[in-house]
């Protein structure tokens, strides 16, 4: 019996996927939380060294997005400092 094999899809490591997701979410929400989380999870995924290049690329992208989250946070905070005082208002 000749059975054709289905191509298997590459499975991404959970830590690399979580780093990528938290880095992307952190660009828009709670970047003070999701940025460092993406960096830590990405570093763990890189050190774990999964078998595929996709995992390493996703982990490195998660680290880069985590760093970008923190850069966005710095710009948001710097934009709210006036005359040496931090001023943040919700709403108007």
Contact map, one row per residue, 1 for C-alpha under 8 A:
11100000000000000000000000000000000000000000000000000000000000000000000000000000000000000000
11110000000000000000000000000000000000000000000000000000000000000000000000000000000000000000
11111000000000000000000000000000000000000000000000000000000000000000000000000000000000000000
01111100000000000000000000000000000000000000000000000000000000000000000000000000000000000000
00111110000000000000000000000000000000000000000000000000000000000000000000000000000000000000
00011111000000000000000000000000000000000000000000000000000000000000000000000000000000000000
00001111100000000000000000000000000000000000000000000000000000000000000000000000000000000000
00000111110000000000000000000000000000000000000000000000000000000000000000000000000000000000
00000011111000000000000000000000000000000000000000000000000000000000000000000000000000000000
00000001111100000000000000000000000000000000000000000100000000000000000000000000000000000000
00000000111110000000000000000000000000000000000000000000000000000000000000000000000000000000
00000000011111011000000000000000000000000000000000000110000000000000000000000000000000000000
00000000001111111000000000000000000000000000100001000010000000000000000000000000000000000000
00000000000111111100000000000000000000000000000000000000000000000000000000000000000000000000
00000000000011111110000000000000000000001101100000000000001000000000000000000000000000000000
00000000000111111111000000000000000000001100100000000011011001000000000000000000000000000000
00000000000111111111100000000000000000000000000000000000011000000000000000000000000000000000
00000000000001111111110000000000000001001000000000000000000000000000000000000000000000000000
00000000000000111111111000000000000011111100000000000000011001100000000000000000000000000000
00000000000000011111111100000000000001000100000000000000011011101000000000000000000000000000
00000000000000001111111110000000000001000000000000000000000001000000000000000000000000000000
00000000000000000111111111000000011011000000000000000000000001000100000000000000000000000000
00000000000000000011111111100000011011100000000000000000000001111100100000000000000000000000
00000000000000000001111111110000000000000000000000000000000001001100000000000000000000000000
00000000000000000000111111111010010000000000000000000000000000000000000000000000000000000000
00000000000000000000011111111111111000000000000000000000000000001100100000000000000000000000
00000000000000000000001111111110000000000000000000000000000000001001100100000000000000000000
00000000000000000000000111111110000000000000000000000000000000000000000000000000000000000000
00000000000000000000000011111110010000000000000000000000000000000000000000000000000000000000
00000000000000000000000001111111110000000000000000000000000000000000000000000000000000000000
00000000000000000000000011111111111000000000000000000000000000000000110110000000000000000000
00000000000000000000000001000111111100000000000000000000000000000000110010000000000000000000
00000000000000000000000001000111111110000000000000000000000000000000000000000000000000000000
00000000000000000000011011001111111111000000000000000000000000000100100000000000000000000000
00000000000000000000011001000011111111100000000000000000000000001111110000000000000000000000
00000000000000000000000000000001111111110000000000000000000000000110010000000000000000000000
00000000000000000010011000000000111111111000000000000000000000000100000000000000000000000000
00000000000000000111111000000000011111111100000000000000000001101100000000000000000000000000
00000000000000000010001000000000001111111110000000000000000001110110000000000000000000000000
00000000000000000010000000000000000111111111000000000000000000100000000000000000000000000000
00000000000000110110000000000000000011111111100000000000001001100000000000000000000000000000
00000000000000110011000000000000000001111111110000000000011111100000000000000000000000000000
00000000000000000000000000000000000000111111111000000000001100100000000000000000000000000000
00000000000000100000000000000000000000011111111100000000000000000000000000000000000000000000
00000000000010110000000000000000000000001111111111000011001000000000000000000000000000000000
00000000000000000000000000000000000000000111111111000011001100000000000000000000000000000000
00000000000000000000000000000000000000000011111110000000000000000000000000000000000000000000
00000000000000000000000000000000000000000001111111000000000000000000000000000000000000000000
00000000000000000000000000000000000000000000111111100001000000000000000000000000000000000000
00000000000010000000000000000000000000000000110111111011000000000000000000000000000000000000
00000000000000000000000000000000000000000000000011111010000000000000000000000000000000000000
00000000000000000000000000000000000000000000000001111111000000000000000000000000000000000000
00000000000000000000000000000000000000000000000001111111100000000000000000000000000000000000
00000000010100000000000000000000000000000000000000011111110000000000000000000000000000000000
00000000000110010000000000000000000000000000110001111111111000000000000000000000000000000000
00000000000000010000000000000000000000000000110011011111111100000000000000000000000000000000
00000000000000000000000000000000000000000000000000001111111110000000000000000000000000000000
00000000000000011011000000000000000000000100000000000111111111000000000000000000000000000000
00000000000000111011000000000000000000001110110000000011111111100000000000000000000000000000
00000000000000000000000000000000000000000110010000000001111111110000000000000000000000000000
00000000000000000001000000000000000000000100000000000000111111111000000000000000000000000000
00000000000000010011111100000000000001101100000000000000011111111100000000000000000000000000
00000000000000000011001000000000000001111110000000000000001111111110000000000000000000000000
00000000000000000000001000000000000000100000000000000000000111111111000000000000000000000000
00000000000000000001001101100000001001000000000000000000000011111111100000000000000000000000
00000000000000000000011101000000011111100000000000000000000001111111110000000000000000000000
00000000000000000000000000000000001100100000000000000000000000111111111000000000000000000000
00000000000000000000000000100000001000000000000000000000000000011111111100000000000000000000
00000000000000000000001001100011011000000000000000000000000000001111111110000000000000000000
00000000000000000000000000000011001100000000000000000000000000000111111111000000000000000000
00000000000000000000000000000000000000000000000000000000000000000011111111100000000000000000
00000000000000000000000000100010000000000000000000000000000000000001111111110000000000000000
00000000000000000000000000000011000000000000000000000000000000000000111111111000000000000000
00000000000000000000000000000000000000000000000000000000000000000000011111111100000000000000
00000000000000000000000000000000000000000000000000000000000000000000001111111110000000000000
00000000000000000000000000000000000000000000000000000000000000000000000111111111000000000000
00000000000000000000000000000000000000000000000000000000000000000000000011111111100001000000
00000000000000000000000000000000000000000000000000000000000000000000000001111111100000000000
00000000000000000000000000000000000000000000000000000000000000000000000000111111100000000000
00000000000000000000000000000000000000000000000000000000000000000000000000011111110001110000
00000000000000000000000000000000000000000000000000000000000000000000000000001111111111100000
00000000000000000000000000000000000000000000000000000000000000000000000000000001111111100000
00000000000000000000000000000000000000000000000000000000000000000000000000000000111110000000
00000000000000000000000000000000000000000000000000000000000000000000000000000000111111000000
00000000000000000000000000000000000000000000000000000000000000000000000000000000111111100000
00000000000000000000000000000000000000000000000000000000000000000000000000001001110111110000
00000000000000000000000000000000000000000000000000000000000000000000000000000001110011111000
00000000000000000000000000000000000000000000000000000000000000000000000000000001000001111100
00000000000000000000000000000000000000000000000000000000000000000000000000000000000000111111
00000000000000000000000000000000000000000000000000000000000000000000000000000000000000011111
00000000000000000000000000000000000000000000000000000000000000000000000000000000000000001111
00000000000000000000000000000000000000000000000000000000000000000000000000000000000000001111
